[in-house]
Amino acid sequence: MADALKLILQAERELAASFEEVDRIALENQERVLSAFRKNRICEEHFAERTGYGIDDYGREVIDQVFADVFACEAACVRMQMVSGTHAIACALFGNLRPGDKMVSLTGKPYDTLNKVIGANGYSSGSLRDLGVNYVEVDLTAVDTMTDSQLSEAIARLAPAKLFHIQKSRGYSTSRPTLSNTAIARLGKLVREIDKEALVFVDNCYGEFVEEAEPVSMGADLMAGSLIKNPGGGLALTGGYVAGRRELVDNALIRLTAPGIGGHLGVTFNQNRLVLQGLFLAPSVVSGAVKGAMLFAQALAKVGLKVDPAGPARRYDIIQAIEFGKREALIDFCRVLQSYSPVNAHVAPEPSEMPGYEDQVIMAGGSFIEGATIELSADGPLREPFAAYLQGGLSYLHVKTALRGVLSNCKVD
């Protein structure tokens, strides 16, 4: 235990300059959130419960406006009825694509749970492909090493299209980089030079508040994500959001509810206070999660594990990939991490089939909110190279404690 703590403290010292940059970004984001709260005059009346249809729910409407102001875009919708980030993304895609339209993924194969939404692996009942949307993909995740002419040539081969999809986060991949919002803006600019009418959509899951701005403030038309990831701050019980151009957000809401209803109905199940309070805390919580990911990377690299990104590397999402190379080592890591959770620490996670995933997945994370990946958790598919994808942490101290437990109890060497 003493050796584990010594290693952690050494890693912290080595990361001091990187932590200062994380703190600077967090301060910028906190000021932006606070400004949106002040502008919209948030008060206790916005926390009031509504029932039934939720017609003209003032609290719901002000939450939408606060998120739009925080993300610096025309409109946003925040809904408890969106059961996950995948659902929010699906509403955005189905709401804005029609039979005969073409969707292009610029970042290669999407996150596992989107494959069936798109129908990327063949027939899937109710998928975009099933409804007549054409889909193609190209991997431009090496955008930072490519020239504008190389990127333009690749985009031009697939244009015209109704919608170009960009996934910000790395997903279940140890090789693909997470994209910065600057890289996303560059891709979007090149798309518009080639295909002026096309929409640029960003899967922003795991990326909110890691940088000083969000994709829709840097040129993207639309983005979507989950409230039990970064923007919920660990307090939102469920839900998702879509944000960007107003007509595109309205289309996503029509898909969520029905034509003629859109965003005018839908109660928030007495969650207004938690959603707003979670958003207020999100810059601080996310910065702690980013520091925790850096610390895990720096310490585990010292004991011989392959990590990506490296500890001091600039971060664009909260995910840390840790490669074990062996099935048993991945399972062991997840079980030890689970044992250092505040909830269900006595439970040993087992690999299992999961809806929407192609392989068995092991998930660790005894969280206060089921599946909340802004709380300290790790998961990974049981396939080569047997990597865990660590994310979250409501408090940096918890992440640090869990890391000490991993170093003391895992066979990480």
N, C-alpha and C positions, 0 to 999 in steps of 0.2 A: 504493500500500500504506500509506504514512504517513497519507494522508487517511482510509482505511478504519479504521485503528487509532484515529485521533483521534475518529472518529465513534462507535466502539464504547465507548471510554473515557468519552465524554460521556454516552452512553446508560446506562452503568453507574452513573455518578454520579446521574443522574436517577431511577434505580430503587432507590437505596440503602434507602429506607424500606420499599419493597415486598419487597426481599430479606430484610430483617430479619424480616418477618412469615412468609415462607417458612421461614426458619431456625427460628422459634419452633414452627411446626407440625411440622417435621421432628423436633425434639427431643421433642415430645409423642409422636409416632409411634414414635420409636426406643425411648423408655422403655416403651411398650406392648408392643413386640415383645420387648424384653429380658425384661420381666416374664413373658411367656408362655414363653420359653425356660427361665427359672429355675423357674417353677411346674412344668413338665413334666420337669425334671431331665435336660435334653438331655446325652447323653454319647456317646462313640465307638461304643458298642454299637448306637446307633440308625442308624449309617451302614452297618451290615453288609449284604452282598448276600444276597438270597434268590433261589431259582430255582423253576421249575415253577409250581405254583398260587399260591405265596405265601400259604399258609394261615397265619392269625394272625401276619402280619408285624408285629412290634413297631415297627419303624421307620415303616412306612406308617401304623400306627394313631396313633403319637405325632405325626406330621406333621399328620394330620387334626385332632388335638386342639389343637396349637399354632395352626393357622390359625383354628380356632373361637374360641380364646381371644383371638387378635389382633383378630379381627373382632367379638368380644363377642356371639357367638350360640351356639345350642345345639350345632350340629354343622357339620362341613365335610368334604368329600371332596376330596382332591388326587390327581389321577391322570395318569400319563404316557400312558395310553391315550386321553385326551381330546386330539385332535390340534390343537385351536384353541379360541379363545374361542367361536366359532360352534358348535362341537361341544359345549362345556360348556353353552351356553345351550340348544341343542337337547335335550340329555339332561334338563335341568331342565324344559323345556316338555313334551316327549313323556312324561316320567315322571309328570307331574302333571295332564295333560289327557286326557280320554276322549272317544270319539265322542258328539256331541251337546252337548258343553261349548262355552262361548263364551269367546273370548279377545278382550280389548280393549286396543289400544295407546293409551295416553294421550299419547304424544309423537309422534304422526303416523307417517309412513312410517319403518319401521325401517332400520337399517344395511343396505346393499346385500346382504350375504351372508345375511341372515335372510329375505329375500323368498321364496326358494325353500323354506326350512325351513317357513315359514308357508303358502306358496302364495298370497302376497298379490297376485301379478300374474296369477292364474289357475291353471290346472291345473299341478301339479308332482308327479310320481310320488313317493309316500311322504311328501308334505308333511302338515302338520296338517289342511289343508282336504281333502286326498285321503282322510284317515282319518276325516273327519266332524266335525272341530272347526270351529265357526263363528268368523269373524274380522271385526272391525270396528276402525276407528281414528278418533281425534279428536286434533287437535293442540292440546295445552295447554302447550306449551313456554314460552309467555308467562306462566307461572304467577305470576311476581313482579309483573306489572302487572294481574292479575285479582283480583277480590274472592272471598271464600269462596262467596258466593251464585252468582256467575258460574260458578265451577268446579264447584260442587255441581250446578247445573242441567245442565251439560254431561255430567257423570258419570251423573246420574240418567237421562238420555235413553238411555244405553247399558246400564244395569244392568237386571236382574242378570247377572252373568257369573261364570265360575269363576275367571278369572285376569285381572288388570289388569297390563299390561306397561309398564314405564317404562325408556326408554333414557337413561342419564345423559349420555353424551357427545354431541357435536354430529354425529358421523358425517360424511358427505360433504356438508356444507351450510355455506355461508358466512353464512346468515341465522339459523338456529336457535341458541339459546344452549345451552351446557352447563348442566345443572341442578345446583344445590347439593344437598347431602344434606338441608339444611333444607327446600328446596322439595319434594324427594322425600317427606320425612316429612309435609309438609303435604298433598300429594296423597293419600298413604296414609291419613292420618287422615280425610279427607273421603270416601274410598272406603268406609271401614269404617262411617262414619255412615250411608251409604246402603245398603251391601251387606255386611252383617256377616260373611257366610261366604266372601266372595271372598278370593283370594290376591293379594298385591302382590309382583310379581317385578321385579327391577332388573337390567338389563344394565349391569354395573359396569365394563366394559372401559375402560381408560385412566384410571380414576378413583381407584384404590387409593392411599392414603397422600398424596393431594393435600390432603385435609382431615384434621381430627383424629379423625374417626370414619367408620364405613362405614354404608351404608344399613340393613343388618340390625340394627345396634345402635340405629337410630332408627325402628324400626317396620316395616320391610319384612319380609316372610315369607321371602324367598329372593333370592339374587343369584348371579351367575356371572361368570367372567372367565378370562383366559388367563395362564399362567405366563410366557410370553415377552413379556408386557407388564409392568406395574408390579411385581406381587408377586414375580416371579422375580428381580428385582434384577440382571438381565443374566447370571445364572449358570445358571438352569434351562434345560435343553436343549430341552424341549418340555412340553406338558401344560396342564391347565386345572383349575379348581376350581369347586365349587358349595358355597354356605354359607347357613345359615339354620336354620329349624325342622327338627328331627331327622327327622320322618316324611317331609318333603318332600325332604330330602337323600337319604334312603334310597330314595325313589321314583326319583330321578335315577340312583342307582347301579344299581337294577334295570334301568333302561333301558340303561345303559352295558354291563352284563354280561348277566344273565338272572335271572328269578324264582328264588328259592331260593339264589342266589349273592350278588347285591347287592354289598356292599363287603367281603365276607369273603375274596375271592380277588383276585389281580392283583399281579404283582411290580412293583417300581419301577425295574427295570433298573439297579440300582446307582447311582441318582441321589439317594438320600436326603441325602447331604452337600451336594450342590450346591443342592438345593431349599431346605434349611434355611439354608445360608449365603447364598443369594440373598435369601431372605426377611429375614434379619438385615440385609443391606445395603440392602434396598429403600427404607426411609425416606430414607437419604442419597442414593441414586441418583435417586429420584423428585424430591427437592428440587432437585438439580442440573439435572434435565430441565426442571422448572418455571422455574427461573431462566433457562435457555437459551432457552426459548420466549419469555419476557418480553423478553430481550435482542434476539432476532431481531425481535420486533414493534416494539420501540422504535427500533431502528436502521433497519429497512426502511421504517417510516412516514416517517422523515426524508428518504428519497430518493423519496418519492411513492407508495409502494405502499399499497394498502388492506389493512389487517390486522384480524383479529378473533380474540380480544379485543385491546384496546389494551395496550401494554406494562405499565403499572402496574396493570391491572385484576386484581381478585381471581380466582384460578384455581380451577376445580373438576375439571379434567382436565389432561392434559399436551399437548393438541393445540393447535397454532397454525395458524389459517387465513391464507393469504397469497394474495391475489387478483391475477392477472396480466392477465386480460382477453383474452389472446391465446394460442393453442395453442403457438406457437413459443417464447414467453417462458416458459411452464410447463415445456416440455421442456428449454430451456436451463438453467433453475434446477436441475432435477433432475440434469442431467448434471454441472453444476459441483459440486453437493453430493456426488454420487457420487465425484468426483475427490478429495474431501477425506475419504474413508472410509479406515479402516485395512485393509479387505479389499476386493479387487476395485476398487481405485481406478482401474485402467486400463480398466475396462469402461464403455461408454456405454449407459445404459438407453434402451430403445425402448418406445413405447406398444404394448400388446398386449392380447389378450383374456385375461381371468382367470376361473376358475371361480367362479360365484356373483355376478359383477358384471355390470351391465347395459351398461356402456360400456367401451371400451378404457381401460386404466389404465396410467399410468407410475409406476414405483416406483424410488426411489433409496435407497440405504443399504447400503453394503458392511459388513455386520455379521458378527460372529463366530458368531452363531447365525442361521440363515436365517430371514428374516421377523420378527426380534425388534424390535418397535417401541418397546422401552425403550432400544434403541440408536438413535443419531441416524439418522433416516430421514425421508423425505418421499414422499408418494404423492398421486395425484389422478386423477379420471376426466377423460377428454378430452371435456369438455362445458362449456358456459357455466356460470360465468364464468371457467373455466380457472384454478382455484385449487389450490395445493399445500397439503397438510395435513402440517405438520411436527410431529414428536414425538421424544421420547427424547434420549438422550445419557448414556453411561456416566460421562462426566466433563464438568464444566462447561468445562474448558479445551479439550476437543475441540470442543464446541459453539462456543466463542468463536473458535477457529481456523477452523472451517468458515464461520462468519459473515464473517470477514475475507476468506476466499476468495471467497464469494458477492459481497461488496461490491466486490471488486477485479476480478472476472472476468465477472459477469453484467451484462447490459444491463437493469438494474433500473429505469432511469429512462425 
